Amino acid sequence: MSQPALSPNTRGLHIITWGCQMNVYDSARMADVLQPLGYRPVETAEEADMIILNTCHIRERAAEKVFSELGRLRLICEARKAEGHNTLLAVAGCVAQAEGEEILARAPYVDLILGPQTYHRLPEMVARVARAGKTVIETDFPVETKFDFLPEDAAPQTNGNLTAFLTIQEGCDKFCSFCVVPYTRGAEISRPVSSVMAEASRLVQSGVKEITLLGQNVNAYHGLEDDKIVGLAGLAERLRTIPGLERVRYTTSHPRDMDQSLIDAHKNNPILMPFIHLPVQSGSDRILKAMNRGHTAEEYRDIIRKLRQARPDIALSSDFIVGHPGESDKDFEETLQLVRDVTFASAYSFKYSPRPGTPAAGQPFQVDEDVKDKRLAILQALLREQQDAFNASLVGTVQDILVTNTGRKKGQLNGRSPYLQPVHFEGDISIIGQVVKVRITDQLTNSLSGVLL
């Protein structure tokens, strides 16, 4: 859908977002803080007066991919300048935080470099660029939290969607040996309960029915309310009081923060969906210790047993890393055994790749790439088999489906199940936005189909 034409007093803003859901949320809030300066979203970089590349440091060769994209964007900015437009180019997010000085050295044409904790200062940075005419870099962790400075009256960036992300917690104190997040996002911070509730209410008033709460360790949430600390279970109970909010999800969780109150919430709070993403990374205690995960494989299994006792229909997703330094065939087999024991509805699995500055990058006994490839293929085949089996187990059942939009075929509607699967069925467009009963009739490659009851 094309954007409306800009008025003479507005400027085009184009944000390119890479990485996790939190980056998606951050990009929307950057658009919020730039609105008072007259910036409005445009679909392409070629029509923008400001381009922001919001980066992610998780994937392999992340920095090189940023420099490649900056080369492309530089040509667009130069073409805009030849037409009489001065287009600002900014790099935000985790690569900016980790590689700010390198970006400044290798891409001096970039106007703004800002870490993920500083985007509330964007208007000030834009003004500094205009005054100084040189690159502004903001990658220090500020004393104040950015959540205290975001505009609360901004129109929610939902684009008419019925689902939305809401960041409630940022940063990480766990320091897993393979992960850059503590260095790019900083220490764990949680938004006050009142701030979360206010934003959630605005989202629901704009038409949102399902909210996914975001955090690097979202179940470590400890927001203040009247000088008392409220955990994620307590926050979910408060969200339950918002009229019109049908569903709440949260991601990403850490096993060390999956306490009994949150387990009980899945039994007692009907708006919490029975689907949890709980990364384990490995099934080997030796590798879990090398990863500095702070839990054992058996402790993870025990959490799963408690969750299933509390909510028998709960389904699980997880993350796995194969080929962590020192991982033996025996360690890998223990990971496979954990997968067989737990069974997952879906999962994400990756080969280990060193991240500069992380402890694991300098560890001995790095695993050969061909060994990683073989192990990853074996693991992914097992995980795919489990995902197919879980989807097949739903055929013949009746599920509550949030109807989200129309499908490709005439008379077809799309929705999402409690377990995040896309579901297709026939129905009238008048039920879009409602939660309806659908009998699942078929398992497709990456979705389900059914009949509206």
C-alpha positions as CSV (number, residue, x, y, z in Angstrom):
1,M,0.0,0.0,0.0
2,S,1.5,3.3,-1.0
3,Q,2.1,6.1,1.5
4,P,0.1,9.4,1.1
5,A,2.0,12.2,-0.6
6,L,4.0,14.4,1.7
7,S,3.0,18.0,2.3
8,P,5.5,20.8,1.6
9,N,6.2,21.0,5.4
10,T,7.0,17.3,5.9
11,R,10.1,15.2,5.2
12,G,10.3,11.6,4.1
13,L,11.7,9.0,6.6
14,H,12.7,5.5,5.4
15,I,13.8,3.0,8.1
16,I,15.3,-0.3,7.1
17,T,15.0,-2.8,9.9
18,W,17.1,-5.9,10.3
19,G,16.9,-8.5,13.1
20,C,14.6,-9.2,16.0
21,Q,11.1,-8.1,16.9
22,M,12.7,-5.6,19.3
23,N,14.3,-3.8,16.4
24,V,10.9,-3.7,14.7
25,Y,9.6,-2.0,17.9
26,D,12.6,0.4,18.1
27,S,12.1,1.4,14.4
28,A,8.5,2.4,15.1
29,R,9.5,4.4,18.2
30,M,12.2,6.2,16.2
31,A,9.5,7.3,13.7
32,D,7.5,8.5,16.8
33,V,10.3,10.7,18.1
34,L,11.0,12.2,14.7
35,Q,7.4,13.1,14.0
36,P,7.7,16.5,15.7
37,L,10.5,17.4,13.3
38,G,8.1,16.8,10.3
39,Y,9.3,13.4,9.3
40,R,6.7,10.9,7.9
41,P,7.3,7.4,6.7
42,V,7.9,6.8,3.0
43,E,8.2,3.4,1.2
44,T,11.5,3.8,-0.5
45,A,14.9,5.2,0.3
46,E,14.9,7.1,-3.0
47,E,12.1,9.4,-1.8
48,A,13.5,9.9,1.8
49,D,15.0,12.9,3.5
50,M,16.4,10.7,6.2
51,I,17.3,7.0,5.9
52,I,17.9,4.9,9.1
53,L,19.5,1.5,8.9
54,N,18.5,-0.3,12.1
55,T,21.0,-3.1,12.5
56,C,21.4,-6.5,14.2
57,H,24.6,-8.0,15.5
58,I,23.4,-11.5,15.9
59,R,23.9,-13.0,12.5
60,E,27.3,-14.0,11.0
61,R,29.3,-11.2,9.3
62,A,26.8,-8.7,10.5
63,A,29.2,-5.7,10.2
64,E,30.2,-6.5,6.7
65,K,26.6,-6.7,5.6
66,V,26.1,-3.3,7.1
67,F,29.0,-1.8,5.1
68,S,27.7,-3.4,1.9
69,E,24.2,-1.9,2.5
70,L,25.7,1.5,3.3
71,G,27.5,1.5,0.0
72,R,24.2,1.1,-1.7
73,L,22.5,3.8,0.4
74,R,25.4,6.2,-0.2
75,L,24.6,6.2,-4.0
76,I,21.0,7.0,-3.3
77,C,21.9,9.9,-1.0
78,E,24.3,11.2,-3.7
79,A,21.6,11.0,-6.3
80,R,19.2,12.8,-4.0
81,K,21.8,15.5,-3.4
82,A,22.2,16.0,-7.2
83,E,18.5,16.6,-7.3
84,G,18.7,19.3,-4.6
85,H,17.8,17.2,-1.6
86,N,20.0,16.7,1.5
87,T,19.2,13.2,2.7
88,L,20.6,12.3,6.2
89,L,22.0,8.7,6.5
90,A,21.9,7.1,10.0
91,V,23.1,3.7,11.4
92,A,21.2,2.6,14.5
93,G,21.0,-0.6,16.5
94,C,23.4,-3.2,17.8
95,V,26.1,-3.0,15.0
96,A,26.2,0.8,15.5
97,Q,26.7,0.2,19.3
98,A,29.4,-2.4,18.8
99,E,31.2,-1.0,15.7
100,G,30.5,2.8,16.0
101,E,34.1,3.9,15.6
102,E,34.7,1.5,12.7
103,I,31.6,2.8,10.9
104,L,32.9,6.3,11.4
105,A,36.3,5.3,10.0
106,R,35.1,3.3,7.0
107,A,31.9,5.2,6.2
108,P,32.6,8.9,7.1
109,Y,29.6,9.9,4.8
110,V,27.2,8.5,7.5
111,D,25.6,11.4,9.4
112,L,24.4,9.7,12.5
113,I,25.6,6.6,14.4
114,L,23.4,5.7,17.4
115,G,23.1,2.7,19.8
116,P,19.8,1.1,20.7
117,Q,19.6,2.9,24.0
118,T,19.9,6.4,22.6
119,Y,17.2,6.8,19.9
120,H,15.1,9.0,22.2
121,R,17.8,11.6,21.5
122,L,17.3,11.6,17.7
123,P,15.8,15.1,17.4
124,E,18.8,16.5,19.3
125,M,21.2,14.5,17.1
126,V,19.6,15.8,13.9
127,A,20.0,19.3,15.2
128,R,23.6,18.7,16.0
129,V,24.3,17.4,12.5
130,A,22.7,20.5,11.0
131,R,24.8,22.8,13.2
132,A,28.1,21.0,13.0
133,G,27.9,19.5,9.5
134,K,29.8,16.4,10.7
135,T,29.0,12.9,11.9
136,V,27.3,12.6,15.3
137,I,28.0,9.4,17.2
138,E,26.0,8.4,20.3
139,T,26.9,4.9,21.6
140,D,27.5,5.5,25.3
141,F,24.9,3.9,27.5
142,P,22.9,6.9,29.0
143,V,22.2,7.2,32.7
144,E,18.5,7.7,32.0
145,T,16.4,5.0,30.4
146,K,15.0,5.9,26.9
147,F,11.6,4.8,28.0
148,D,11.4,7.8,30.2
149,F,11.7,10.1,27.2
150,L,9.5,8.5,24.5
151,P,6.4,10.5,23.4
152,E,3.4,8.9,25.1
153,D,0.9,10.6,22.9
154,A,2.3,9.3,19.6
155,A,-0.1,7.4,17.4
156,P,0.7,3.6,17.7
157,Q,2.6,2.3,14.6
158,T,0.2,-0.6,14.0
159,N,-0.6,0.1,10.3
160,G,-4.1,-1.3,11.0
161,N,-2.8,-4.6,12.3
162,L,-4.6,-6.5,15.0
163,T,-1.3,-7.6,16.6
164,A,1.6,-5.5,17.9
165,F,4.9,-5.7,19.7
166,L,5.5,-3.9,23.0
167,T,9.0,-3.7,24.6
168,I,8.9,-4.0,28.4
169,Q,12.4,-5.0,29.2
170,E,15.8,-4.5,27.6
171,G,19.4,-5.6,28.2
172,C,20.9,-8.7,29.7
173,D,22.9,-9.6,32.8
174,K,23.4,-13.3,31.9
175,F,26.6,-12.9,29.8
176,C,26.3,-16.2,27.8
177,S,29.7,-16.8,26.3
178,F,28.5,-16.7,22.7
179,C,26.3,-13.6,22.9
180,V,26.9,-9.9,22.2
181,V,23.6,-8.6,23.7
182,P,25.1,-7.5,27.1
183,Y,27.6,-5.4,25.2
184,T,25.2,-3.9,22.7
185,R,22.0,-3.5,24.8
186,G,23.5,-3.0,28.2
187,A,22.3,-4.2,31.6
188,E,18.7,-5.4,32.3
189,I,16.2,-2.6,32.7
190,S,12.4,-2.8,33.0
191,R,9.8,-0.2,32.1
192,P,7.5,0.9,34.9
193,V,4.1,-0.9,35.0
194,S,2.2,2.4,34.4
195,S,4.3,3.0,31.2
196,V,3.6,-0.5,29.8
197,M,-0.1,-0.3,30.7
198,A,-0.5,3.1,29.0
199,E,1.1,2.0,25.8
200,A,-0.9,-1.3,25.8
201,S,-4.1,0.7,26.3
202,R,-3.3,2.9,23.3
203,L,-2.6,-0.1,21.2
204,V,-5.9,-1.7,22.1
205,Q,-7.7,1.6,21.5
206,S,-6.2,1.6,18.0
207,G,-7.6,-1.8,17.2
208,V,-4.9,-4.2,18.4
209,K,-6.3,-7.5,19.9
210,E,-3.0,-9.4,20.6
211,I,0.2,-7.9,22.1
212,T,3.6,-9.6,22.2
213,L,5.7,-8.4,25.1
214,L,9.4,-8.1,24.2
215,G,12.6,-8.3,26.1
216,Q,16.1,-9.8,25.7
217,N,15.1,-11.6,28.9
218,V,11.5,-10.7,29.0
219,N,10.6,-13.0,32.0
220,A,13.3,-11.1,34.0
221,Y,10.8,-8.2,33.9
222,H,10.8,-6.3,37.3
223,G,8.9,-3.1,36.7
224,L,8.1,-0.7,39.5
225,E,4.5,0.1,40.6
226,D,4.1,2.4,43.7
227,D,7.7,1.5,44.8
228,K,6.9,-2.2,44.6
229,I,8.4,-4.6,42.1
230,V,6.0,-6.4,39.7
231,G,7.1,-9.5,37.8
232,L,6.0,-10.7,34.4
233,A,3.1,-12.7,35.9
234,G,1.9,-9.7,37.7
235,L,2.1,-7.5,34.6
236,A,0.2,-10.1,32.6
237,E,-2.5,-10.1,35.3
238,R,-2.8,-6.3,35.0
239,L,-2.9,-6.4,31.2
240,R,-5.9,-8.8,31.6
241,T,-7.9,-5.8,32.9
242,I,-7.7,-3.9,29.6
243,P,-11.0,-4.2,27.8
244,G,-10.7,-5.5,24.3
245,L,-7.2,-7.2,24.8
246,E,-7.7,-10.8,23.8
247,R,-4.3,-12.3,23.8
248,V,-0.8,-11.7,25.3
249,R,2.4,-13.4,24.4
250,Y,6.0,-12.8,25.4
251,T,9.5,-13.4,24.0
252,T,12.4,-14.2,24.6
253,S,12.6,-16.0,27.9
254,H,15.5,-17.4,29.8
255,P,15.1,-20.7,31.8
256,R,16.7,-19.1,34.9
257,D,13.8,-16.6,35.1
258,M,10.9,-19.0,34.6
259,D,9.7,-18.8,38.1
260,Q,6.7,-20.6,39.7
261,S,4.5,-17.4,39.6
262,L,4.9,-17.3,35.8
263,I,4.2,-21.0,35.5
264,D,1.1,-20.6,37.5
265,A,0.0,-17.6,35.4
266,H,-0.2,-19.9,32.4
267,K,-2.8,-21.9,34.3
268,N,-4.8,-19.0,35.7
269,N,-4.6,-16.2,33.2
270,P,-6.7,-16.9,30.1
271,I,-5.2,-14.2,27.9
272,L,-1.7,-15.7,28.2
273,M,-1.3,-17.9,25.1
274,P,-0.2,-21.6,25.6
275,F,2.9,-21.1,23.6
276,I,6.4,-20.3,25.1
277,H,9.7,-19.6,23.4
278,L,12.2,-20.8,25.9
279,P,15.8,-21.1,24.5
280,V,18.0,-24.0,25.8
281,Q,20.8,-23.8,23.2
282,S,22.2,-27.3,24.1
283,G,21.3,-30.5,25.9
284,S,24.8,-31.1,27.2
285,D,25.6,-29.9,30.7
286,R,29.3,-29.6,29.7
287,I,28.4,-27.2,26.9
288,L,25.8,-25.4,28.9
289,K,28.5,-24.6,31.5
290,A,30.9,-23.5,28.7
291,M,28.1,-21.3,27.4
292,N,27.6,-19.8,30.9
293,R,23.9,-20.6,30.7
294,G,23.5,-21.0,34.5
295,H,21.3,-24.1,34.3
296,T,21.5,-27.8,33.5
297,A,19.7,-29.9,30.9
298,E,17.7,-31.6,33.7
299,E,16.7,-28.3,35.2
300,Y,15.4,-27.3,31.8
301,R,13.4,-30.6,31.6
302,D,12.0,-29.9,35.1
303,I,10.7,-26.5,34.0
304,I,9.0,-28.1,31.0
305,R,7.4,-30.7,33.3
306,K,6.0,-28.0,35.6
307,L,4.7,-26.0,32.6
308,R,2.9,-29.0,31.2
309,Q,1.4,-29.8,34.6
310,A,0.1,-26.3,34.9
311,R,-1.1,-26.1,31.3
312,P,-1.4,-29.5,29.6
313,D,-2.0,-27.9,26.1
314,I,1.1,-25.8,26.2
315,A,3.5,-25.9,23.3
316,L,7.1,-25.0,23.2
317,S,9.7,-23.3,20.9
318,S,13.4,-23.1,21.5
319,D,16.8,-22.0,20.2
320,F,19.7,-24.3,19.6
321,I,23.4,-23.7,18.7
322,V,25.4,-26.5,17.3
323,G,29.2,-26.5,17.1
324,H,29.9,-24.4,20.2
325,P,33.7,-24.5,20.9
326,G,34.5,-27.9,22.4
327,E,31.3,-29.6,21.4
328,S,31.9,-33.3,21.0
329,D,29.8,-36.0,19.3
330,K,28.6,-37.0,22.8
331,D,27.6,-33.5,23.6
332,F,25.6,-33.2,20.3
333,E,23.9,-36.5,21.0
334,E,22.8,-35.2,24.4
335,T,21.2,-32.2,22.6
336,L,19.3,-34.6,20.3
337,Q,18.2,-36.6,23.3
338,L,16.8,-33.4,25.0
339,V,14.9,-32.6,21.9
340,R,13.4,-36.1,21.8
341,D,12.5,-35.9,25.5
342,V,10.9,-32.5,25.4
343,T,9.4,-32.4,21.9
344,F,9.0,-28.9,20.3
345,A,6.3,-27.4,18.2
346,S,8.9,-25.2,16.5
347,A,12.5,-24.2,17.0
348,Y,15.3,-22.1,15.6
349,S,18.7,-23.7,15.2
350,F,22.0,-22.2,14.1
351,K,25.7,-23.0,13.6
352,Y,28.0,-21.4,16.2
353,S,29.9,-18.4,14.7
354,P,32.3,-16.3,16.8
355,R,31.2,-12.8,17.8
356,P,34.2,-10.4,18.3
357,G,34.6,-9.5,22.0
358,T,32.6,-12.5,23.4
359,P,34.4,-15.1,25.6
360,A,33.6,-18.1,23.3
361,A,35.3,-16.4,20.3
362,G,38.7,-16.9,21.9
363,Q,38.1,-20.4,23.3
364,P,40.2,-23.4,22.0
365,F,38.8,-26.4,20.2
366,Q,36.7,-24.5,17.6
367,V,34.5,-27.0,15.7
368,D,35.2,-27.5,12.0
369,E,32.6,-26.0,9.7
370,D,31.8,-29.3,7.9
371,V,31.1,-30.9,11.3
372,K,28.8,-28.0,12.2
373,D,27.0,-28.4,8.8
374,K,26.3,-32.1,9.4
375,R,25.2,-31.7,13.0
376,L,22.9,-28.8,12.0
377,A,21.3,-30.9,9.2
378,I,20.6,-33.8,11.7
379,L,19.2,-31.5,14.3
380,Q,17.0,-29.6,11.9
381,A,15.6,-32.8,10.4
382,L,14.5,-33.9,13.9
383,L,13.0,-30.5,14.8
384,R,11.1,-30.4,11.5
385,E,9.8,-33.9,12.2
386,Q,8.5,-32.7,15.6
387,Q,7.0,-29.6,14.1
388,D,5.1,-31.7,11.5
389,A,3.9,-34.0,14.2
390,F,2.6,-31.2,16.3
391,N,0.8,-29.6,13.4
392,A,-0.7,-33.0,12.5
393,S,-1.9,-33.5,16.1
394,L,-4.1,-30.4,15.7
395,V,-6.0,-31.9,12.8
396,G,-9.6,-32.6,14.0
397,T,-9.3,-30.3,16.9
398,V,-11.2,-27.1,17.4
399,Q,-9.0,-24.0,17.9
400,D,-9.6,-20.4,18.9
401,I,-8.4,-18.4,15.9
402,L,-7.8,-14.6,15.8
403,V,-9.1,-13.6,12.4
404,T,-6.5,-11.1,11.0
405,N,-7.2,-10.4,7.3
406,T,-8.5,-11.8,4.0
407,G,-6.8,-14.6,2.2
408,R,-5.5,-15.0,-1.4
409,K,-8.6,-16.8,-2.5
410,K,-12.1,-15.3,-2.8
411,G,-14.0,-15.8,0.5
412,Q,-10.9,-17.0,2.3
413,L,-9.8,-15.5,5.7
414,N,-6.5,-15.7,7.5
415,G,-5.9,-16.0,11.2
416,R,-3.5,-17.2,13.8
417,S,-3.8,-20.0,16.3
418,P,-2.9,-19.9,19.9
419,Y,0.4,-21.5,18.8
420,L,1.2,-18.8,16.3
421,Q,0.4,-21.0,13.2
422,P,-1.2,-19.3,10.2
423,V,-4.7,-20.8,9.7
424,H,-6.8,-20.4,6.5
425,F,-10.6,-20.9,6.3
426,E,-13.6,-19.5,4.5
427,G,-15.8,-16.9,6.2
428,D,-17.3,-13.4,5.9
429,I,-15.0,-10.4,6.3
430,S,-17.3,-9.1,9.1
431,I,-15.5,-11.4,11.6
432,I,-12.1,-10.0,11.0
433,G,-10.8,-8.9,14.4
434,Q,-12.7,-11.5,16.3
435,V,-11.6,-14.8,17.9
436,V,-13.6,-17.6,16.4
437,K,-13.9,-21.4,16.6
438,V,-12.3,-23.2,13.7
439,R,-12.1,-27.0,13.2
440,I,-8.6,-27.8,11.8
441,T,-9.0,-30.1,8.8
442,D,-5.6,-30.1,7.0
443,Q,-1.9,-29.7,7.8
444,L,-0.1,-27.7,5.1
445,T,3.6,-27.1,4.7
446,N,3.8,-24.0,6.9
447,S,0.2,-23.5,7.9
448,L,-3.1,-25.1,8.8
449,S,-6.5,-25.0,7.1
450,G,-9.9,-25.5,8.7
451,V,-13.7,-24.9,8.7
452,L,-15.4,-22.1,10.6
453,L,-17.8,-23.4,13.2
